[in-house]
Amino acid sequence: MSSVDYLSALNKQGSGLNITQIVDSLVQAETAPLSSQIEQKIEKSNQQISGYAVVAAELGKMKDYTASIKGSTAYSVSSDNGAVGARVIDQSQAADFNAKISVSSLAVAQTLEFTGFSSKSDTIGTGTINIDFGDWSSGSFVMNNNKTGQTITINESNNTLSDLAQALNSLEGVNATVTNKGDGTYSLIVNSATGSKNAIRLTATEDSGSTGLSQFDNVTTNNSKQVVAAADAQLNINGVDISRENNTITDLIDGYEFNLMGVTSTAASVSGSVNPDLAFQQVKDFVDIFNSVNGTLSELTKKGINGEEAGVLARDVVLSGIQRELRSLVTTGLPGFDDRTRYISELGIKTERDGSLSISESDFKKAFEREPMLFDVMINSIGRSDNPSVRVYNDSEYLRPKGGVYDFVAGSTDGVGATLGGASLSGGAVDNGNNRYAGVTGDIAGLKLEMPNNVSSATIYYGESFLSKLTSYLDDVTSPVGTLAKSTVEANSSITEYNEEMMKIDDKIASLTDRYMTQFSAMESAVTSFKKTGEFLTGFIDSLNQND
């Protein structure tokens, strides 16, 4: 809608100028440059927000891929029988193998049933129950001296059937539940860990004047309480009979885990072999996705030289920092795999001038054939020790120890005072004469050790893979409180500030318009007055001339 110049319309005797247009032009000349600058800033912030969203999506794709490839192996493992499964768990120890494996029986847990209860809340008396672990297969109990017995106390605060099940469940190597039999009665079901030497003996001691707890004693009544006897798995590998207390076996062939899932009628043919084609394809897939992400980031940050349109995040310090960090990660050394720092470039990966990666298949396969461990440098974090009886691992979803070589020093025989790399370890003695430790702070946080209690010292190697370090960085950048999220919040905050500035300009426009209109109104009044005076004088002079 066009504006109406009422002032000019009312002042036909005035200057005759279009005052409204003049005022609008003056106000626009004074405020338009400021408005234009703010609009450009708002547009730039909106472009930043859109660009950050694209970056987050691209880095998210890379993060998803690193998660999908985690734990991948360069070994092909196969079994022609579903009763026997196998996988690589330590590529540094694994070697090619072929084996015939038959399973005659699986490892079984002992099951005890205590019957005849009317509800889960039945009271059971008070006292103590000692839990020992051992072997009932001979008909009498033979103590397993490698597992420490435990005691639970039942008092008036926890003397129901459900309370007893909960107390038993708190013990390692014991599982208990109260089950509705469906015939109006309830039973307490107690299970041991698998293996004949892990069966349970319960010895109940009732408090004076209390009754009911003795019904959970199987010292002399095991045959009547036991519904399933504990047993070891029995298998044969290449003609050699073997027994194990678990159906998941990690000490049959170095570097491999075998899972027994059933009894075999014919021997399973199981094999494992290094597969350079598989290893190369997995690394090549990562190079491809890295290059896809790098290409998008480069497009967003291109400078617009020689008339080329600049990227929406050209000269953006946040995105430039992300690009620098990604390139740094590619070239940074990875300690802890052995006595020297390793690099993914040893696999034939090269960094090009534009930040992309390239990989030579021939160079990769030569390096991989020479050192298969280089695949883990790229893909899998691994821990090991110079003492083969020491197990080194990290099973945390969130803690990622720093790669390096650490000296382990044991404390007392019960494990108290042990250190790793000079940092204190938590933990100590556990069952089976072993000590178990965990790093809780600093570089070793999340690193765990398990070893016989006679180990006094060892050298611990922990190699954090390239993909692990990359994942840590991507987590930081793309998290809800990460770099991109903070930058997006800052951009949105800037837009809010710019809109506030624009509102101030609107106020200034209104103020200037009022001031100019007031000034021009005064001018119009003066011009009108002058015109009327002039007309009066002209008429007066004309009348004088007529009289003459």
C-alpha positions in Angstrom: 0.0 0.0 0.0 1.4 3.4 -1.0 1.6 6.1 1.6 -0.6 9.3 1.2 1.2 12.6 1.6 -1.5 14.2 3.8 0.8 17.0 4.8 1.4 18.1 1.2 -2.2 17.6 0.4 -3.2 20.0 3.2 -0.6 22.6 2.4 -1.3 23.5 -1.2 -0.1 27.0 -0.4 3.1 25.6 1.0 6.4 24.5 -0.7 4.6 21.9 -2.9 7.3 19.4 -2.1 6.4 15.7 -1.3 7.5 15.8 2.3 6.7 12.2 3.1 9.0 11.0 0.3 11.7 13.4 1.4 11.5 12.2 5.0 11.5 8.5 4.0 14.6 9.1 1.9 16.4 10.9 4.6 15.6 8.2 7.2 16.5 5.4 4.8 19.8 7.0 3.9 20.7 7.2 7.6 19.5 3.7 8.7 19.7 1.4 5.6 23.5 0.8 5.9 23.0 -0.3 9.5 20.0 -2.5 8.6 21.9 -4.1 5.7 24.9 -4.9 7.9 22.7 -6.6 10.5 20.8 -8.5 7.9 24.1 -9.8 6.4 25.2 -10.9 9.9 21.8 -12.8 10.5 22.2 -14.5 7.1 25.8 -15.5 7.9 24.7 -17.0 11.3 21.8 -18.9 9.6 24.4 -20.3 7.1 26.6 -21.3 10.0 23.8 -23.1 11.7 22.9 -25.0 8.5 26.5 -25.7 7.8 27.1 -27.1 11.3 24.1 -29.4 10.9 25.6 -30.8 7.7 29.0 -31.3 9.4 27.3 -33.1 12.3 25.5 -35.4 9.9 28.7 -36.1 8.0 30.7 -36.8 11.2 27.8 -38.9 12.4 28.2 -41.2 9.3 31.9 -41.6 10.1 31.1 -42.3 13.7 28.5 -44.9 12.7 31.0 -46.7 10.5 33.7 -46.8 13.2 31.1 -48.4 15.6 30.1 -51.0 13.0 33.7 -52.0 12.2 34.8 -52.2 15.9 36.0 -55.7 16.8 36.4 -56.7 13.1 39.1 -59.2 12.4 41.3 -59.9 9.5 40.8 -63.6 10.1 38.1 -65.7 8.4 36.8 -68.3 10.8 34.3 -71.0 9.8 32.6 -74.0 11.2 30.5 -76.5 9.3 28.5 -77.5 12.4 26.2 -75.1 14.4 27.1 -76.9 17.6 30.6 -75.4 17.6 31.2 -71.7 16.9 34.5 -69.9 16.9 35.8 -66.3 16.6 39.1 -64.4 16.9 39.5 -62.6 20.2 43.2 -61.7 19.9 44.6 -61.2 16.4 48.2 -60.8 17.8 48.1 -64.4 19.0 45.9 -66.0 16.4 47.4 -68.2 13.7 46.0 -70.3 10.9 44.5 -73.6 12.0 42.2 -76.5 11.0 40.6 -78.7 13.6 38.1 -81.5 14.0 36.0 -80.9 17.2 33.4 -83.1 18.6 31.3 -82.4 21.7 30.0 -85.3 23.8 28.4 -83.2 26.6 28.0 -79.5 27.5 29.1 -77.9 30.7 26.1 -77.8 33.1 25.4 -75.8 36.3 24.1 -77.5 39.4 20.4 -76.9 40.2 19.1 -77.2 43.8 15.4 -77.0 44.6 13.9 -76.3 48.0 10.2 -76.9 47.9 6.9 -76.6 49.8 6.5 -72.9 50.3 3.1 -71.1 50.2 4.3 -67.7 49.0 7.5 -65.7 48.3 7.1 -63.9 51.6 7.2 -67.0 53.8 9.4 -66.5 56.8 12.4 -68.9 57.0 13.9 -68.4 60.5 17.2 -66.7 61.3 20.9 -67.6 61.5 23.7 -68.0 59.0 24.3 -70.0 55.8 27.8 -70.9 54.7 28.2 -71.4 50.9 31.2 -73.5 49.7 32.1 -74.5 46.2 33.3 -78.0 45.1 32.5 -81.3 43.5 29.6 -83.6 44.4 30.2 -86.1 41.5 31.6 -88.8 43.8 28.6 -88.7 46.1 30.3 -86.7 48.8 31.5 -83.1 48.7 35.1 -82.4 47.6 36.0 -78.7 48.3 37.3 -76.5 45.5 40.2 -74.8 47.3 40.5 -72.3 44.5 37.2 -70.7 45.3 36.6 -68.9 48.6 33.6 -69.9 50.6 31.1 -67.1 51.7 28.6 -66.6 54.4 25.2 -64.8 54.5 23.4 -63.7 57.6 19.6 -64.0 57.9 18.0 -61.9 60.6 14.6 -60.5 61.3 15.1 -57.8 58.6 15.7 -60.3 55.7 14.1 -63.6 56.8 11.6 -64.2 53.9 12.1 -66.6 51.0 12.5 -63.7 48.6 15.1 -62.1 50.9 17.1 -65.3 50.9 17.1 -65.4 47.1 18.3 -61.8 47.0 21.1 -62.5 49.5 22.3 -65.6 47.5 22.2 -63.6 44.2 24.6 -61.1 45.6 27.3 -63.8 45.7 29.6 -64.6 42.8 29.0 -68.0 41.3 25.4 -68.3 42.7 22.1 -67.5 41.1 18.8 -67.9 43.0 15.1 -67.2 42.3 11.7 -68.0 43.8 9.4 -69.8 41.4 5.7 -70.3 41.4 5.3 -74.1 40.6 1.7 -73.6 39.4 0.3 -76.1 41.9 -0.2 -73.6 44.7 3.4 -73.9 46.0 6.6 -72.0 45.6 10.2 -73.3 45.3 13.6 -71.7 45.9 15.8 -72.6 42.9 19.5 -72.2 43.4 22.0 -72.5 40.5 25.8 -72.7 40.5 28.2 -71.7 37.8 28.8 -74.4 35.2 31.5 -77.0 35.8 31.7 -80.0 38.2 34.0 -78.2 40.6 31.6 -75.2 41.0 28.7 -77.0 42.7 27.4 -75.6 45.9 27.2 -76.9 49.5 24.9 -74.9 51.8 25.5 -75.3 55.5 22.8 -73.7 57.7 23.3 -72.7 61.3 20.1 -71.6 63.1 20.0 -69.0 65.8 19.0 -70.2 69.2 15.2 -70.6 69.4 14.8 -70.2 65.7 13.6 -72.9 63.3 13.2 -73.1 59.5 16.6 -72.2 58.2 17.9 -75.8 58.4 15.7 -76.7 55.4 18.2 -74.9 53.2 21.1 -77.2 54.3 22.2 -79.8 51.7 25.2 -81.2 53.5 23.5 -84.6 54.0 20.5 -84.1 51.6 22.2 -83.1 48.4 20.8 -86.1 46.5 17.3 -85.1 47.4 17.7 -81.4 46.8 19.8 -81.6 43.6 17.7 -81.8 40.4 20.6 -81.2 38.0 24.2 -82.1 38.8 27.1 -79.8 37.8 29.3 -81.1 35.0 32.2 -80.1 32.8 31.9 -79.9 29.0 33.5 -82.9 27.3 35.0 -82.5 23.9 37.6 -83.9 21.6 39.9 -81.9 19.3 41.9 -83.7 16.7 41.7 -86.9 18.7 42.5 -85.4 22.1 39.9 -85.6 24.9 39.5 -82.3 26.7 37.2 -81.1 29.5 36.3 -77.5 30.4 34.0 -76.0 33.1 32.5 -73.5 30.7 30.9 -73.8 27.2 32.8 -70.6 26.2 36.4 -71.6 25.9 39.3 -69.2 25.3 42.3 -71.4 26.1 41.9 -74.1 23.4 43.8 -72.4 20.6 45.7 -69.1 21.2 43.8 -66.1 20.0 40.4 -67.9 19.4 37.2 -68.3 21.4 35.1 -71.4 20.9 31.4 -71.5 21.8 29.9 -74.9 22.5 26.1 -74.8 21.7 25.2 -78.5 21.4 26.4 -82.1 21.3 27.7 -83.2 17.9 26.8 -86.4 16.1 29.8 -85.9 13.7 32.9 -83.9 14.3 32.8 -80.2 13.3 35.4 -79.0 10.9 36.6 -75.6 12.3 39.2 -73.4 10.7 40.7 -70.0 10.9 43.0 -68.2 8.5 44.2 -64.7 7.8 42.4 -63.1 4.9 44.3 -60.1 3.4 41.5 -59.4 1.0 39.0 -59.0 3.8 41.4 -56.9 5.8 42.1 -54.6 2.8 38.4 -54.2 2.0 37.6 -53.1 5.6 40.4 -50.5 5.6 39.5 -49.4 2.1 35.9 -48.9 3.2 37.0 -46.6 6.0 39.2 -44.6 3.6 36.3 -44.2 1.2 34.0 -42.8 4.0 36.7 -40.6 5.3 37.2 -39.1 1.9 33.4 -38.6 1.5 33.3 -36.6 4.7 36.5 -34.7 3.9 35.0 -33.8 0.5 31.9 -32.3 2.1 34.0 -30.4 4.7 36.2 -29.0 1.9 33.2 -27.9 -0.1 31.8 -26.0 2.9 35.1 -24.2 3.6 36.4 -23.4 0.1 37.6 -19.8 -0.2 35.9 -18.8 -3.5 39.2 -18.0 -5.4 39.1 -16.9 -9.1 35.4 -16.1 -9.1 34.4 -19.4 -7.6 31.5 -19.2 -5.1 32.8 -19.5 -1.5 31.5 -22.2 0.8 29.0 -21.2 3.5 31.6 -21.9 6.2 34.6 -20.4 4.4 37.1 -19.1 7.0 34.9 -20.6 9.8 37.4 -21.2 12.7 35.3 -24.1 14.2 35.2 -26.1 11.0 38.8 -25.3 10.2 39.7 -26.7 13.6 37.8 -29.9 13.0 39.6 -30.4 9.7 43.0 -29.9 11.3 42.2 -32.3 14.1 41.1 -35.0 11.6 44.2 -34.7 9.6 46.3 -34.7 12.8 44.7 -37.9 14.0 45.6 -39.6 10.7 49.3 -38.8 11.1 49.6 -39.2 14.9 51.6 -42.1 16.2 49.9 -44.9 18.2 52.0 -46.3 21.1 51.4 -49.5 23.1 51.1 -52.1 20.4 54.8 -53.0 20.9 58.0 -51.3 21.9 57.8 -48.6 19.2 55.1 -46.2 18.1 53.1 -47.4 15.1 51.4 -45.4 12.3 48.5 -46.2 10.0 50.7 -45.1 7.2 52.6 -48.3 7.6 49.5 -50.0 6.0 50.0 -48.0 2.8 47.6 -45.2 3.8 48.8 -41.7 2.5 47.4 -38.2 3.2 47.0 -36.2 0.0 47.4 -32.4 -0.2 43.6 -31.8 0.0 43.4 -33.8 3.2 41.9 -36.9 1.6 43.4 -40.4 2.1 44.6 -42.9 -0.5 45.6 -46.5 0.0 47.7 -48.8 -2.1 46.4 -52.4 -2.2 49.8 -53.8 -3.0 51.6 -51.8 -0.2 48.8 -52.8 2.2 49.1 -56.5 1.5 52.9 -56.5 1.8 52.7 -54.8 5.1 49.9 -56.9 6.4 51.6 -60.1 5.4 54.7 -59.0 7.2 52.8 -57.8 10.3 49.1 -58.7 10.6 49.1 -56.8 13.9 49.0 -53.5 11.9 45.4 -54.2 11.1 44.7 -53.9 14.9 46.7 -50.6 14.9 44.0 -49.3 12.5 40.9 -51.1 13.8 41.2 -52.7 17.3 42.6 -51.6 20.6 44.5 -54.5 22.2 46.2 -55.2 25.5 48.8 -57.8 26.3 51.7 -58.4 28.7 55.2 -59.8 28.5 54.0 -62.4 31.0 51.5 -64.8 29.2 49.7 -65.5 32.5 48.6 -61.9 32.7 45.3 -61.0 31.0 45.0 -57.4 29.8 41.7 -56.0 28.6 39.2 -53.1 28.6 35.5 -54.0 28.6 34.2 -50.5 29.3 31.8 -48.8 26.9 32.9 -45.4 28.0 36.4 -45.5 29.4 39.2 -45.6 26.8 42.7 -46.0 28.4 45.6 -44.1 26.8 47.8 -46.3 24.6 51.3 -46.9 26.1 53.7 -49.3 27.8 53.2 -49.5 31.6 55.1 -51.2 34.4 53.0 -53.3 36.7 54.2 -53.7 40.3 52.2 -56.0 42.7 51.5 -55.0 46.2 50.9 -57.4 49.0 49.8 -61.0 48.3 46.2 -60.0 48.7 46.7 -57.5 45.9 46.6 -54.3 48.0 48.9 -51.5 46.9 49.4 -52.7 43.2 50.4 -50.0 40.7 50.4 -49.6 36.9 52.6 -47.0 35.4 53.0 -45.5 38.9 49.2 -45.1 39.3 47.3 -47.0 42.0 45.0 -49.9 40.9 41.8 -50.9 42.6 40.9 -54.5 43.3 42.9 -57.4 44.6 42.4 -61.1 45.4 39.5 -63.0 43.8 38.6 -66.7 43.4 40.8 -69.3 41.9 44.0 -67.9 43.4 43.9 -64.9 41.0 44.2 -61.2 41.5 42.1 -58.8 39.4 42.8 -55.1 39.1 41.3 -52.0 37.4 42.6 -48.6 36.6 40.2 -45.9 37.8 41.9 -42.6 37.0 44.2 -40.9 34.5 45.7 -42.6 31.5 44.9 -46.1 32.7 41.2 -45.6 33.6 39.3 -48.5 32.2 42.3 -50.8 31.9 41.9 -54.2 33.6 44.3 -56.9 34.6 43.8 -60.5 35.8 46.7 -62.7 36.9 47.8 -65.4 39.3 48.6 -64.0 42.7 52.2 -65.0 42.4 52.9 -62.4 39.7 55.0 -59.7 41.2 55.7 -57.5 38.1 55.1 -57.4 34.4 55.3 -55.0 31.4 51.8 -54.1 30.2 51.2 -53.1 26.6 48.0 -51.3 25.7 47.6 -50.1 22.1 44.7 -47.7 21.5 43.7 -48.1 17.8 43.3 -45.2 15.3 39.6 -45.8 15.2 39.3 -45.7 19.0 41.0 -42.3 19.1 38.9 -41.1 16.2 35.7 -42.3 17.9 36.7 -40.4 21.1 37.2 -37.2 19.1 33.9 -37.6 17.1 32.1 -38.2 20.4 33.4 -34.9 21.8 32.6 -33.0 18.6 29.1 -34.3 18.0 27.8 -34.7 21.6 25.0 -32.5 22.8 27.6 -30.4 24.7 30.3 -30.8 22.0 32.0 -28.3 19.7 29.3 -28.2 17.1 26.4 -28.0 19.6 28.1 -25.1 21.4 28.8 -23.3 18.1 25.2 -23.7 17.0 24.0 -22.2 20.3 26.4 -19.3 19.9 25.1 -18.7 16.3 21.5 -18.8 17.5 22.4 -16.4 20.4 24.0 -14.0 17.8 20.8 -14.0 15.7 18.9 -13.1 18.9 21.3 -10.2 19.5 21.1 -9.1 15.9 17.3 -9.1 16.0 17.4 -7.0 19.1 19.7 -4.5 17.2 17.2 -4.5 14.3 14.4 -3.6 16.7 16.5 -0.7 18.0 16.9 0.5 14.3 13.1 0.3 13.9 12.8 2.5 17.0 15.4 4.9 15.5 13.5 5.0 12.2 10.3 5.9 14.0 12.1 8.6 16.0 13.8 10.1 13.0 10.6 10.1 11.0 8.8 12.0 13.8 11.7 14.5 14.1 12.0 15.1 10.4 8.2 15.4 9.9 8.1 17.9 12.8 10.9 20.0 11.2 9.3 19.9 7.7 5.9 20.7 9.2 7.4 23.8 10.8 9.0 24.7 7.4 5.7 24.3 5.6 4.0 26.5 8.1 6.6 29.2 7.6 6.4 28.9 3.8 2.7 29.1 3.9 2.9 32.2 6.1 5.4 33.8 3.8 3.2 33.1 0.8 0.2 34.6 2.4 2.2 37.7 3.4 3.5 37.9 -0.2 0.0 37.6 -1.6 -1.2 40.3 0.7 1.6 42.6 -0.3 1.0 41.9 -3.9 -2.7 42.6 -3.6 -1.9 45.8 -1.7 0.5 47.1 -4.3 -2.0 46.1 -7.1 -4.7 48.2 -5.4 -2.4 51.2 -5.1 -1.6 51.0 -8.7 -5.2 50.9 -9.7 -6.0 54.0 -7.6 -3.3 55.9 -9.5 
